[in-house]
Structures are given as C-alpha cells and as structure tokens.
Amino acid sequence: MANVEHRGPGDALGAGPAGGPESRTGAARVVLWLIAAVLAVRQVTDVLRTPEGERLTDLETWIGPEGVLHVKGSFYDADKFTGTPFAGLVLKPLTRSGEQALGWAWTFGTLGLVVALGLVAARALPQPVTRRTSLLAAPVAISLLILSLPVRNTLHLGQTSILPVLLVLLGLFAVRGERGSGVLIGIGAALQPTMLLFAALLWFTGRKRAAVSTGAGFAACTALAWAAMPRDSSTYWFHHLGGAGLGANPDGNANQSLHGMLLRFGAEGPLEIGLFLALSAAVVLLGLRRAVYYAKDGQLLLAVAITGCVAVAVSPTTWQHQLLWVLFAVVGRVGRRQSDRYMWPVAVVLVSTLPAKMMLPNMPVTEPIRDNVVLIAALAAAVVVPFLSRTHPQYRSPIPTDYAAPVPARWKWVPLVPFWRRVLTRPNLLLELLLIRVGYSAYQQVRLAATGGTISGGRANAEHHGEQVHAIERFLHIDVEHWFNHLTARTGWLEDFFNFYYTSFHFVVPLTVLGVLYARRPGDYRWARSALGFATVLALIGFWAYPLAPPRLMPELGFVDTVHGVQDFTQPDYGTLTALTNQYAAMPSLHFGWSLWCGLVIAIIAPRWWMKALGLLHPFFTICAIVGTGNHWVLDAAGGAAVVGAGFGLTYLLSGPRSGSRAGRP
C-alpha cells in the first residue's frame, strides 16, 4: 500500500553553476517560503484583529464563560456542540484557561497544525517526482492550505477539524509500524467518526493489523468518553444517531453532505433518510473501490483524498471547516494531453479557495449546482474523475502540446517571456470556461470595491470626476453627449435600437468571437484571449483609481437615461442596475473597449473584406449606443481604446508576434 521510496530533498540549493537550474530552483524555493510566511502572518493577523465576540466563535461557544462545556448537564442540551463526546472530553480541560491567552495559543497552534499538514502532504506525493517538485512542494502545499476556505474557516471559528486530518496523514505517512499507524487514525475517528472508513482502506490494501488497531483506538477513546460522560455519550450515539441530529440548519448551504443536499432539494422524512442511505452506500462502495485501486497503484495520497471525500459526502453533517480532503485530490493526474493536465488541479484549487458565488453566477438555473459545488467536487473525486494510473503510458508522458514556430520580432528583446510560446492546440474548454467565470466575478468585485464596497459610496467623488471630464471635453470641443443623447431620446426608432444594442451586444459579440476562434483558430484564440485579459485588468485599475459618474448619473446636466428610466437621486441606490454593480466604473469604457477588441480581431483574422468591415461596424455602433443612451462620455471610449491597445501591446511584448497561422489543430 505504501508509496514507493520517497526521495529526500538533498542539498536544497544544489552545487550547480551560478544561474543554472539548481540555483533557480533554490531562488524559487526561497520565494515560495516567503509567500507562505506572508500568507500565514496575514491570516493570523486577520483573526487576531477581529473584534472579540466575532472571532473564535465556536471555541467561545464551547469553553467561554457561558460555554456549553461548563454546564453540568449534557453537552448537547443547548444544540451548540456537535462534536463527539471524546472531543468534548479533550476540550473540557481548556475551560480553565485564560480567554485571551487561549485565543492566541489556539490560533498559533492551529497554524502549526496547518504547517505540519502541508509538510506531510508534500512528502506523500506519489512517486516518482522530480527534484524540483520535491523541493518546491512543501511551501506550495502550505500556501494552498492557508488560502483554502476550510483552513480560513477553522481559524476564524476556532474549530478542531484539522487535527483528525493530520492524525490520518501522520498515521499513513509518518509513523512506522502498523499498530501505531492504526492507533493515530483511530484517535482521529474518535474525533470525527466517518474517519473509520480509513480502516476499510487499510484492510483491503493488506494492512489488516493497522485496520484492527484503528478500530481498537476508536473503541478505546469512545469507551473512555463513555466512562467519563455516560449521559452525553448516550445522547450522542443513540438519541442523535452518531451526531446526525445535531447542529442548527442542517439544510443550510454550509452543510456540504449528501444529507444536506437532499434537504435543500426538499426531501424530508423517511424518503430523505432512505435516499441518503442508498446514495451513501453507493458512494462508499464505488469510492473505496477506487481508493484501494489507487493505493495499490502507488498513489496513496490520492487514495487518502478519495477516502476523505467519501467520508465528507456520507457524513450527516459536513461543515466548511471539514472539507480539506477535497483539496488533497489535486494530486490526481487527469487527461492524456498536456493541455488537459491543468483542468482538474485548477478546478480543485478554485473550489477549495473561492466562495461558490464566484464560481457560478447568482441565477436560479445555477442554484442547485452553486449551493452544492464543494459536495459535487468531492463526489467527482470519489466516484467519477478518471485519474490516470502510474502504469498508464500518458501518466508521465502526456501527449505534448503543439507549438507554432516563433515569428521574429522587430526588437531582439521581444518576447520578454521566452517560454511563453504560441500554442496551436485547442485549450481545455472546461478550464477556459471556469477561468472566464472566475475572472469576470473578480472583475465585478473590483468594480464594487472601487467605491468602498457599496454602490453609492463613491458618488461625490465620482460626480466630481464627471465634472472634470465634462470640462475637458468642452475645452476640446468634443462634448457631443448632451446633443446626441437628446437626439436619441426624441427619436423613437433610434432610442429603441441603441437601447437594444447597449443591453444585448456587450457580452454576446465578445463571447461569439471567442467561441469561433476556439473552434476554428485555437492558436489565434490564445493570442486574442490574452490581449482581452490584459485590457480588462488594466481597466480594473482605472475603475479603482478614477471612479467616474456617467452622464446619466450627473443630475445637474440634464441627460436622459434611455435604458434605465428616470433616476431617484434621493435614494442611496437608484436605477435598475445599481443593485447589481458599481455604476461609477465608467472610465475606461469596457463597453467600447471590448467592442473595439472584437472589431480589431475580426479585421485582422477574417478572410473577407466584408467580414472585416462588419467587424469594424461593431465598435462604431457601440460608441453611438453608449453616448446616445447617456451611459458614457466620449473620453470613456478613448480610455477603452487605450487599454485595448495596451492589451495587444503587452501580449506582443511578453510573447512576441502572433504566429499568423490559418488554423490551429484540435
């Protein structure tokens, strides 16, 4: 069951020539450890700066002056403690500790457990791995753990959920001897009963003594708690069926288990219990079968991740701080092509570190997936994702990416990033869609943060900037907005056309261009996508640095909002869209910028002159629409053109000229 022999890190910095691969690896290792340290300090600082009463709330509920562990009755009378009786027995001595000292010790102790977890996980990577990977794995693992939602949630709540995970990994990867290994896992199971599934993994992979020791360790800890607290033990194991009836709002989104999902879908009573038991049995059988296979294949860490994902899925309640197992599934290799290898790791990292609302839009059609996205990821890892075995021919040698021949640049120092070569093969579609969604969600968050996190927070500053822009346009004699806006408002067909164009084509045309390029010109797709991404990031800087009120939100200038209707400026939030996004993110105009990007891409790539002409008509109609509807100043469009030009320029500087290939290969 154990992995093949682990290679030690050896000489960290190597003895190679200066500037060689060894020295670069050493420098990268130092940088990654610094990043891990900065993330750790930031997370601890964030917790300790949180006002008392808002930090370590679960710990306070348990062992604070009025905590449930102080009471003389059952721990479970107040429905605030959901741990096992053994967990209560372990925590109860802490009630005598000073509150302030305990908070600091708990926070730093939890961080120490996270560091230990990262070190053990890095050492447990399926072999063989390169020397570079072995040196860099530990700081990367610790950084990902600190960034993950389960660890952040654990630190803020003062939870204990990292300890069972660490005990399991120590038992499987650090302790010599099956008896000691099983005892550690048994103690972890006494804290979180679904960890008993690891006993089955041990048994079916030939470590039967360790499996028996796991059961014995669990039984001993549970018996100790029963002897010390018989009433609490009886309440937990019999009245609440092993904790299944504990916890408030089991149907809330925080409960990422099959039981919670079924409750959110409206199932209840005997039907819900029957469905839960049937689905759990299927997940356990399929998941453990896969875990045993990968353990025998030499991928023990992946087998452990799969077993952990099964455990969180079949547990009656699985809170966010108990979902670390999903992150460990990142070690599995998926896909035969090199371009597909990043899809699964990126998806796992995003699911583990970002809120669900950033993964999927807040729409009714996506609600069933968004509310269960972490559970879906755990189920996918447990029973669906086709991880490659180590004997598969593409495990170590995936089908390589097809690169275009480099095109000579005018300047010898271009490209600045020589390893960024032009790829001809089509990128992974799921990965592209995922990154586009997350990128757009980040774009929305930055737009909102530009005014302090509220829609109307920057109104005064934005209106002042609007007056500045209006004055500059009058000086340049390009202040045509008022005239054209009123012409549009009093011309019915023109108003209808521009309103429709403004609200409909902003997303449809760029997505269509990207879709056509992805299907027909993969090499040009990557070039165009990079330019669009750079332009959007530069625009976000503009939104942050210069909040600007559009003409329709300048009440003294008499503009007509043809799209949203009359605005009530006496209300903090006004207009149809003010509840959705920051209306003062006007400079630069991405409405015009994205349309100009579409026009330039079509003009450069389209094979027919009339196609090029149609492409260039889109930015022309867009600037007419944004000015005619009162949504942008003329200078906003100039700003949009500037960031698009800079986006194409950065793409050229970093990766060189586009290959000019007529078509990429799939």
N, C-alpha and C positions, 0 to 999 in steps of 0.2 A: 504493500500500500504506500509505503513511503516514497517520496521523490527520489530520483537518482541523486548521487552525491552532490552536495552543494559546493560550489567553488567559493573560496574565500575571496574577499576583496583584494588581498595582496597589498602591494605598495600603492597607496592612494594616488599619489601624484606621478608615479612611474619614474623611469630613468631615461626616457627618450630624449631626443634632441629638443632644444627650445623651440617652441612654436609648433611641435609635432602633435600627433593625435593624443598622446598621453598628457601633454601639458594642457591641451584644450579641454580634455576631459576633467583634469584637475580644476581648471578655472570654472568650468560649468558646474562642477560639484560644489565648489565654494559658493557660487551664486545661488544655487538651489537651496543650500542650507541657510543662507541669509534670508531667502524668501520665506522658507519655513519658519525661521525665527521671527521675522516681521509679522507673519500671519498669526503666530502664536501670541505674541505680545499684543497685537491689535485685538484679538479675540478675548484675551484675559482682561485687557483694559476696558473693553466694551462691557463685559459682565460686571466688573467691579465698579464702574462708573454709573451703572444703572441704579436708580434710587432704591433704597431699601423698601421692601414691600412689593417691588416689581421684579426683583432678581431672586434666583434660587427659590422660586415659589413652592415647588413641590417639596423641597427639603424643609422649608419653613412649615409647610402643612404637616409634615411628619414629626419633626423634632423641635419646632419652635415652642415658645412658652405655652401656646394653646394647641400644640400639635397632637395628632391622634395617638402618637406613641407614648404620650404622657398619661393617657386615660387609663383608668383601672379596669374598664370593661374591655370588649373586643375591639381590635384594630379596625374592624370592618363595620362597626355600628354607624359611623359617620359617612360611609361611602366615599372616603377621601384617600384611602390607602388601598392600592390594587396589587401590591407585591405579595409574594408568598410569605407564610409565617416565618420561614427561615430568614428571609430578607428583613422582616421586622425584628427578629431576634438579633441579627447582626447590627442593625441600625440603632436599636434601643440604647445601648451604652453611650451613644453620641449625644443623647438628650442632656447629659451633664456638662457638655462642653459650652464654652462661651460663644454666643451667637456670632460676634464679629470675627473672632479667631477661627471658628469653624467654617465660616463662609470663605475666608481666604484659603484655608487649608484644603477645603473641598474643591475649590476652583483649580488650584495649582496641582492637587492630587489627580483630578480628572485629566488635566492636561498631560501629566506624567503618564497616565494610562494610555492616552492617545499616542504619545511618542513611542511607548513600548509596543503598542499595537502596530504602528507603522513599521518599526524595525523588524518585528516578527514576520509581518506580511511580506516585506521586501526580501527577507531571507528565504521565504517559502515559495518564491516564484518558480513555476515549472521550468525545469532544466531541459536542454542547455540554454544558457543566456550568455550574451557577450560580456566581456569585461566592463565595457562602458555601461551596459544596463545594470550590472551588479553594483557599480559604484554610484549610479545616479538614482537607483530605485528607492532607497530609504527616504531621502528628502522629498522626492515626488510623492511617495505614499503618505508621508506625514502631512504635507501641504494639502493633498486631496482630502484627507480625513478632517483636517481643521476646517476646510471650506465646506464640508458636507453638512447638509441640513440636520442629520441625526446628531452629529457632534455639537453643532451650534445649539441645537435644541437642548441637548443634555447639559451643556454648560450653563445655559440660562435658567433651566428649570431645577438644576441640582439633582439630576437623576443618576441611577446606578447602572444603566443599560450597557455601558462599555465594558464593565467588569465580566459579565458572562461571555462576551465575545472574546475578550483577551484570554480568559481561562481556557476556552476551547482551543484557540490557536496555540497557546503555550503547551497544552496537553498533546497536541498533534505534531508540533514542530520544534519544541524546545526541550521537552522532558524526555530523558532516556528511560526506557523500561515501560512496559505496557501497564503495569499496576499504577505507577504514579501518573501516567497519562490519563488513565480512566478516572482516577480519583479527582483530578482537576476538572475534567469535563462533568463529572457527577456533581461537584460543588456548583458549577455554572448552571446545571439543570435544576438544582435546588433553588436557585435564584430566578430562573426562567424555565419552567417545566418543559416547553417544547424543545429545549436543547437535548432532551432524551433521544431525539431522532438520530443524534450522532452515535449513540450506542448501536443502532441498527447499521449505520455506515461502517463502524468498526467491526461488527460481527460478520457482515457479508464480504468484507475485504480480508478476512483471515485473522484479524486481531481480536479473537474471542475473549482472551483474558482481559484485554482493555475494555471490551464491551461489558463484561461482568463487573469489572471494577467501577465502571461508570454507574451501573445500576446500584452497586453497593454504596458508592459515595453519595448518590442521590438519596437512597433509603436512609443512610445514617444521618445525614443533615436534616431530612424531613422528620425522622424519629426524634432527633434532639429537639427540634422546634415543637413537636407534639408533646414531648415530656415537659417542656418549659411552659407551653401555652396550649393546653388541650382544647380550650374553648375556641380560640382563634383558628386552630388547625381544623377543627371540626367544621367551623363556619366556612372556611376557605375551600376545603376539599369536598365537602358533602353538600352544604347549603348552596354554595355558589359554583359547584361543579368544577373545581380547579380554577377558580377565578373568572369563569365565563360570565357570571352575572355582576361583576364589579365594574366600576367606572361609570362616570356620567356620559350621556350622549354616545352610546356605542354605535349609533348610526351616523355620527359626525364624520366629516372628511378626514379627521385626524386618525381614525381607526382604519388603517390600510390592511385589512384582512378580508378573507372571503366572507366572514360573518358580517363585517361592517358593510361590504359591498352589497350583499343581499338585502340588508336592512335599508340601505339607501335606495335600492330598486323597488322597495315597497313590500317585499316578502316579510311575513311575520308568522309567529305561532309554529305549530307542528310542520307546516310546509317549509318554512325557512330553516328549521332545525334539520329536517330531512335532506333538503338541498345542500346545506352546509356540510353535513356528514358525508354525503355522497361525493361532492366535489372534493372535499378534503381527502377522502380515501383515494380518489383517482390521482390527485396531485402527489400524495405521499408515495404511491406505488410507482408512478412514472418518474417522479423526481429522484427518489432513492435509487431506482434502477440506473438512471443516467449518472448519478453521483458515484455509484460503485464502478461503473464503466470507466469514468474519467480518473478515478482514484487508481484503478489497476493500470491505466494508461500512463501513469506517472504525473498526472496533473492534480495533485492532492489539494492545492489551494482552490482550484476551480471546483473540485468535488465538495469541499467545505462550503464554498459560496453557494452552490446549488442546494446543499442540505439546509443551510441557513435560510435561503429564500423559501424553501418548502416550509420551514418552521414558522416564518413570519406570516405566510399565507394561511396556514391551517390553525394558527392560534386564534382563540375567540376575539382577543383584542391585541392589536399591534399598533402601538403609537409611534409617532415620527422618530422618537429617540431610539427605537428598537430596530431601525431599518438599515443598519450598517452593512448587513450581509449583501444587499443589492450592489453596493459599491465594490465589493471584492470580486463580483462577477466580471469586472473589467478585464481580468487576466485571461479570459477565454478568447481564443482566436476564431474569427468568423470570416468566411469569404475566401474564395480561391484567388481572386485578383488582388493585387497590391492596393488598388484604388478603393477596394471594399473593406480593407482592414481597419479603417478608422471609424466606420459607421457605428459598430457596437460600442467601442470604448467611449466615443463622444456622447452617444445616447445615454449610456450609464452615468457618466460624469454629470451631464446636464440634468438628468432626472434626480440625481443624488444631491445636487448643489443649488438648483434653482426652484423657486416656487412653481406649482403646477400652472398658475395663471400665465407664467411666462412661456411655458411650453406650448400651450394651446390657447386660442382666443376665447374670450368670455362670450360664447354664443351657446344657445340652447342645444344645438346639434352636437357640440363637442363636450357637453357637460358630463355624460356618462364616462367618457374617457378621461377628461380632466380631473374629475373627482376621484378616480381610481388609478391615476397614472403610475404611482410607485408600485402598487399592487400588480398592475399589468406588467411592469418591468420585472418584478420578482417572479411572476408566473412564467413570463417568457424565458427568463434564465433557467427556471426549474424544469420546464417541460417542452419548450418549443425551439429555442435558438440552437441551430446546428453547429455546435462548437467542433472544430477540427480535432481529430486525434493526433497524437505525436507521430504516428506511423503514416499519416496521410502525406502524399507527395507534396502538397502545397502548404503543409504546416510551416516548414522552414523556408520554402522557396516558392512564394506565390507567383502567379502569372505577372510578369513585370509590366510596368506602365510604359506606354509608347510615347516617346518624346519627339517633338519636331526638331529638325536641325536648326541650330541657333542662327539668327539673322544678324549680320554685322551691324553694329551701331555706328552713328556718326562720331561719337566720343569713345575713347578706349576704356574709360572708367564706367561705362554703361554696359551691362547691368550692375547695379550696386550689390545685388544679392545674386551671385553667380549660380548658386544651386537652385534658384527659382527658374526652372526650365519650362518651356512651353509644352503642355501635355496635350496629346491628341486624343487619348481615350476619354470616354464619357465618365464623368464622376458619378459616385453613388447617389441615386435620386433621393432616397430617404434621408441621407446625410445632408444633402443640399436643402431639402425642404425644412429639415429640423433647424439648420443654421439660419435660414432665411427667417423663420418664425421667431427664433430667439433674438436674432439681430433686430427685427422690427419691434419686438417687445422692449428691448433695451433702448431703441430709438424713442419709443413712446415715453419710457421712464425718464430719459434725459430731457425731453421736451417739457415734461411736467416739473422736473426738478429745477429747470431754468428759472421758475418763478417761486422757488422756495417750497415746492411740493403742493401748492394749491393753485387752482385755476386762475383766481383773480389776485393772487399775492403780489404780482409784479405790475399791476395795472398802471400805477402812477408813473413808474419808470418807463414802461412800455409806451405810454402816451407821450411822454417827454421825448423819447427817441423818435416817435412818429412825427412830432413837430419838427425835429431836426431833419429828418428825411424829406419832409414836405418842403422845408425851406431850401434845402439843397436842390431839389427838383425845380423849384421856382427860379432859383438862380441860374440853373442850366436850361431853363425854358423847356423842360420835358414833363411838366406837371399836367398831363393829359387825363389823369384818372377821373377827376370830377366830371369833365365833359363827356368822356366815354361811358362812365357809369350811368349818368343820367340819360344818355342816348340809348343805352341798353335797356334801362328801366321803362322808358316810354315807347319802346318798340317791341311789341309782344313776341313776334317770332324770334327776334334776336335774343331777348331775355330767356325764352324757353330753350333755345339752342345752347347758349353759353352756360345756363344753369345745369343742363344735362351734361354738357361736355366737362364742366368742372367737377361734378359729383361722380361721373362714371368712368372717365378715361384715365384718371390719375394712376390707378392700380392695374387696370385691365391691359393697357398697352405695354408697360414695362414687363409684366408677367408673361404676356404673349411673346414679346421679343425674346425673353429668357427661355421660354419653352421651345420656341422654334430653333434657337441656337443650340439648346441642349440636345434636341432631337437630330438636327441636320448638320450642325457645325460645332462639335464638342470643343475643339481647340479654341475657336473664337468665343465660345461661351465663357470659358475661364478668363480670357482677356477682358471681355466686356463686363463680366460679373465683378472682377477685381476693381475696375475703374468705377463702377457704380458704388461698390462698397466704400472705397476711399472718399468719393464725393459725399456720401451720406455721413460718414464720420466727420468730415470737415464741416458739413452743415450743422451737425450737432454742436460743434464748438461755437459756431455763430449763434445758434439759439441760446446757448449758455451765456455767452459774452455780451450779447446785444439783444435783449428782449425788445420786440417791436410790435406796436399795435398796428394792425392793418387798417386801411381807410375806413372800412365799415364799423370799426370799433373806436373811431375818433368822433365823438358826439358833436363837437363844435364845427365840423367841416361839412356837414350836410350830405354825407354819402348814403346811398340806398343799398341795403343788404338784400340783394335779389334772391339769394339762396335760402337764407335762414329766416327772413322776415324782420319785422321791427324788433329792435333790442330794448330791453328794460334795464337801463343803466343804473337804476336804483337798487337792483339786486346784486349780491356778490357774484353769483354765477348766472349768466344770462345767455340766451341763444340756444339753438338746437344742439350744438356740438360742445358747448362749454362743459357739459358733464362728462365728456369723453376724453378731451385732450386740451393741451395748452394752446389757447388761441393767439398767444403773443409770440409764437415761434414762426415769425414771418420772414426774417432775414437770416440766411438767404432763402429764396423760394424753391423748395424742392418740388412743388408742382411744376414749375418751369424747368428746374434742373433735371428732373427725371425725364421730362418730355424732350429736352434737348439731348440728353443721353440717348434716348430712343432714336431720335432723328439722325444723330451722327452715326450710330451703329448701323442703322439701315442704309444710310448714304454710303458708308464705307464698304459694307459687305454685300448689299443687294446686287444682283447681276444685271438688272434692267434699269434704264434711266427713269422710267415712270415709277418704279418702286422707290428709287431714291427720292424722287420729287414728292411722292406721298408721305414718305418718312419725314421729310423736312416740313411738310404742312402741319404735322402734329405740334411741334413747338410753337409755330405761328398761331394756330388756333388756341393753344393753351395760354399764351401770353394775353391774347384778346380776352379769353374767358376769365383769367384771374384779375385783370384790370377792370373788365366790364362788370363783374359781379361785386367789385369792391373788396376783394379778398387780399390784394397785394398792391404794393407800389411798383412803379416801373423799375426802381433801383433794386427791389427784391429780386426781380428777374435777372438783373445784372449780377447780383450776388449768386444766384443759382447757376448762371453761366460760368462764373468764376470757379465755383467749387467743382463743377463738372470738368472744366479744363484742367484744374489741378488734379482731379482724379485720374484722368487719362495721362497726365504728365507723370504722376507718381508711379503709375503702372509701367510706363516706359522706362523711367529711371531705375526702378527696382528690378525689373525682369527683362528689359530690353524690348526691341521692336516686336510686334506681333508677327507670327510666322507667315501669315497670308495664305495658309492652306485653304484649298477649296472646300474640303470637308474632312472632318475627323472620323476616326474609326470607332465603332462602339466598344 
